[in-house]
Amino acid sequence: MADNNTGNNYPQDGKSVGFAAELNNEKVPDTLPGVVPTTAEGYSIYSNLKDGKASVEHQIEINVVDLFDVQSNKEISLEEVMDGLRYVMEYRIKGGRFPSLDYDIMKRLADGLLMNMGNTEKKRFRQNLTEEANVAFQLFGEFLLEVQEFRQAVGEKPVSDLRHSLKLDVRCGPVSTEQEQQSAVALIALLTNTYPQFSDWKELVKSDGQADVQKCMMEYADLMKAEKMPDMGGVILAPEALCFDRRIKRCLKMYRTSLETGLPSVAIPALQEHYGKNMLPQPPKTSALKMVWTQLTDFMILLLLAVAVLMAATKDFIPMAVLLIVVVLNTVIGFTQEYKAGKALDALTKLSVPKAQVQRDGTTSMINSEELVPGDIVILEEGESVPADLRLAEVSQLEIIESILTGESVAVSKDPKEIKTLTRKLPLGDCKGNAFMSTVVAKGRGKGIVVRTGRLTEMGKISVAISGHSKALTPVQRKLANLGKLLVAFAIVLCAVMAGIMIGYKHPTGESLKVALSLAVSVIPEGLVAVVTVTMALGVRRMAARKAIVRTLPAVETLGSVTFICSDKTGTLTEGKMGAAELWTSDGSAYGFTESTSLDPNRGDVTLKANPGEAPQMLGKTLEQVPAQMLISLMVSSLCNNSSVVMKKKDEDTTAVDVPPLTEVDASQTPGAAEWKGIGDPTEVALVVAAQKAGFPKSYFHDMGYSRIYEQAFDSERKVMSVVYKAPLETGDHFEFVLAKGAPEEILNRCVGDQDLTQPVTEEFYDRVSDASGRMADNGLRVLGLAFKKIPQGYSEAELVFLGLIGLIDPAREGVQESVRICKEAGITVVMITGDHIKTASAIAKELGILEEGGRAIKGEELDLLSEQAIAELKPFPNVFARVSPDNKLKLVTALQSRGESVAMTGDGVNDAPAIKAANVGVAMGIAGTDITKQAADIVLANDNFNTIVEAVEEGRRVFDNILKFIVYLLSCNCAEIFLFLLCSIVDVDLPFTVTMILWANIIADVPPAMALGVEPAEPGLMSRYPRSPKRGIITIASFSVILFQSMSMMLLTFGVYMWADKSTEEKLEYAHSEAFAFLTTLQLLQGFLSRTMRASVFRLNFFGNRWMLISVGVSFVLMLIGIYAPKFNHILDLVPVHGLTWAKIVVGCVILVVLSELEKLLLRRTGVTL
């Protein structure tokens, strides 16, 4: 019996029936080293399944489709395709089993093989053919030998096409392997002997490679007569695939296993040798030293170190020490961020399932899951995790929670039936006959065949994606690096020009070089990195207060420039809880539910929906106030149900350990309610809540003496659940009735009429119910039919009375619609990504304003057919992606990035981690998110709310605005000093500052006001602007013009004061230096205050809106006064006290600077120029 069912060979009458005997003594394929193909017990690890012609053609066609997609679709592995084709050839076609197959399939197969047999890879500075290319070449020869239609298709090819694709010159070249040479000679023999048009082998080879080919033909002359392809060697076993399109019996034969006995233990070593361990790939780990080195070799850090060296060379040790402190702080922060990011890879190791219940040698045992191999029979029980990817063979009410992969929290009902398709890839939510590694059994039990292990499982592919995808530099990191390079180039040019001018005027060479070097150092805003870091850190604190926890500092600024927000639907855009939205009864009445997702039975009511323009009527909660049809419908919702709502009561005397037990409650049990929780399937919980809000919980009926006596559980075949209840009569007797719920069409097909049988199920009635069901489904509701009957005898689900329809939905979160509107105003496109059905997703998207008139929604299976480039070019770009897989999300992110978009991707499941890591800003859910997703993300939402993302975007824009403000401020101040020195050098007057004065001015006037600009409040209209292009630099033509105008204004005013001053004696020259220093430094501090806004008038700002600016300007001004007036200290700085006339000049200069600043901002506002 076992042999008939599974294809195994077990001892019969003391004799061993082996694989070779089964195939009429055909050649057994090469085996693993040291492993015999047939064991002493008669078991063979090799398949002997005999398929029909249609099945073989179907398998080939699936692989042919992938052959043409493999180069444009990164989700398809050419290795997997070649393994599949090789398996079909070895076990389905070879030996003359199918000499004739469909011509069209064979023609496309020939094209696909020719297209992929020339792939090369670089090894030791040489381009060698890949292993997959060699397999394609071998298969080309084998199909040529075996299939007539393939020979016909090849015969129609031009000789030039074959010459280009076969690459016979390369296969016979000096670096080719013996196997490649033998295969090339064998194929030449086949082509020249089979086709007259190819009889001259030289036409198949490039002229410069003919000598090598002729040499190989002479060396392997025996192959010219053999008319066969040389054996490639290696083991050919069933490829690892989901097999959702294969019947269970065929799967068992493919993997040489049995549902009753499983694999024999003697076969396990050979299978493990071939398939490998069932372990997720170990992520690469970066050493701590390498992380530190990476931080220290960042361009801006190298720049700061170079400036520190120059400071040391000029013996300015205090500024040098400040710079080194900045370097250390940035290195520590960067190292910490990279170390945390590495935790995402470490979290992968926690995803594997440690133990598996497996059937081997006819017995059931628990083994380490890493020992599983394809063909093992795994038994699944409720609450267990799935240890590998399985093809389910037997299920009993099996439901599996796949939220870790799909993001959808509703358990998926499983069905082992095969799914016919022409692709090896289906959305995970549609793979009803499979169970995936690390998902959890919510209900029932099952038995499945292991079909994929380790890195080839869905979880393994996610692991590879996370490990292999490096995080790109954020926009601000790239822009600061480019700015740093620009400043270095400017500093070098400035140094050379300054030194040349001074030496040209016969100034001492040493002094000229020192001044030029000091001036070049002042070009570099040494406080820039520190100010950027502090500004972002403060942004992190503000975002944390808004429930957005930032894990990587640059993500703060990056959020401000996002152009696309790709958001999960469930739990982010919606509440993540099912609730009853509408009850439609067969008499045409429609009822609504308020606060339908609140589990508190005392919150919310039932309303009778009115005509358009009329207010809905609130219904009471007593038997007399409720329509009969509605009451019985809600009785079905409540009693035909295995879920419940529970609460935990507050008790002031209860400790954290001594918690009262959970008890089911109804609407009357409200005092002291602390926490409500739904127990069971979310859909059934929503039905229980709906009945409770109407005032009729389960306890209401139980108190009346109703008791359940029978249940027929829901299954995917019937799509109906029914229960039988017994109710007492006043006579002391009782009556029984059936309550049923399920798919509307299945319920309706079992009904004979509506309540009291006043209206039979006619075509008109059927259409009326169908229209109501369709309307509710179009609104995104999950619709269930409700029915009942009194039982004269028997418990069948037939001759029911139709009651109505109840529609459930996961409603949109409060405030999300407004947030979507804000995003549109801000130029940000919101995209909904979900594993849910496209109708439900589109309905929610329309309600939220994501999907507008003329918008587009597509399914994941359509996305599978498109390359990244094709996705990027979609017009209009879809706003809704439904039934998506993890690969779809990653493809979507990379496609958008390829067209220059900055993408924020949200997610909660492990399936989202690769896309989150690849996105410019990865956003994980704090409540529903898995650890690995949080570790891979840049930002974690503590409240799982889309509105928080929009608030974080606003904060990101504020951060970038402030970064731009202090960069413009710093460069304006530094350039003012530079231009002043250059102008004085050109007119050959004494320089207005000494080197010490320059450094002191930079210390007191640069960093404090710049730090204060970092906490400047957001300007009005921040979210009315379009996003800043990620390709746009920090310094644009407009911002450069502003810097030039501000620096020239301060420079010319200072130059005028300096030239006006009397410099006739040494003492007067010292005073002129001090006056110029006080004048320019004060102007710089004033410019810091004026920089609080880039476009708006400073007089429109709240003077005390940024108290840190007042403090920093005040502190810097006091430090300037100390430098001027403090005895001895002013001597160190080469300064002398200045008098009242100087301060009068300073006041006038400040007034002029304010006027010039206001004129500049007015011009920016009038022209609409964007900085």
Secondary structure, DSSP 4 states (H G I P E B T S, - for coil): -HHHHH-----BTTB---HHHHTTTPPPPP--TT--SB-TTS-BSS------HHHHHHHHHHHHHHHHHTTT-TTS-HHHHHHHHHHHIIIIITTTT-S---HHHHHHHHHHHHHHTT-EEEETTEEEE-HHHHHHHHHHHHHHHH-HHHHHHHHTS-HHHHHHHH-HHHHTSTT--HHHHHHHHHHHHHHHHH-GGG--GGGGS-GGGHHHHHHHHHHTTTHHHH-SPPP--S---------TTS-HHHHHHHTT--TTT-B-GGGHHHHHHHH--S-PPPPP---HHHHHHHHHTSHHHHHHHHHHHHHHHTT-HHHHHHHHHHHHHHHHHHHHHHHHHHHHHHGGGGSS-SEEEEEETTEEEEEEGGG--TT-EEEE-TTPBP-SEEEEEEEEEEEEE-HHHHS--SPEEP-------SSS---GGG-TTEE-TT-EEEEEEEEEEEEE-GGGSHHHHHHHHHHH-PPPPPHHHHHHHHHHHHHHHHHHHHHHHHHHHHHHTT--HHHHHHHHHHHHHHHS-TTHHHHHHHHHHHHHHHHHHTTEEESSTHHHHHHTT-SEEEEEIIIIIB-SS-EEEEEEETTS-EEEESSTT---TTS--EEE--STTSPPEEP-SSGGGS-HHHHHHHHHHHHS---EEEEEE--TT--SSSPPPPEE--TT--TTEEEEEEES-HHHHHHHHHHHHTT--HHHHHHTT-EEEEEE---TTT-EEEEEEEEE-TTS-EEEEEEEEE-HHHHHHTEEEEGGGSSB--HHHHHHHHHHHHHHHHTT-EEEEEEEEE-SS---S-SEEEEEEEEEE-PBPTTHHHHHHHHHHTT-EEEEE-SS-HHHHHHHHHHHTSS-TT--EEEHHHHHTS-HHHHHT-SSPPSEEES--HHHHHHHHHHHHHTT--EEEEE-SGGGHHHHHHSSEEEEETTT--HHHHHH-SEEETT--HHHHHHHHHHHHHHHHHHHHHHHHHHHHHHHHHHHHHHHHHTT---SS-HHHHHHHHHHHTHHHHHHHTTPPPPTTGGGSPPPPTTS-SS-HHHHHHHHHHHHHHHHHHHHHHHHS--SSHHHHHHHHHHHHHHHHHHHHHHHHHTT-SSS-GGGS-TTS-HHHHHHHHHHHHHHHHHHHSTTHHHHTT-----HHHHHHHHHHHHHHHHHHHHHHHHHHHHT---
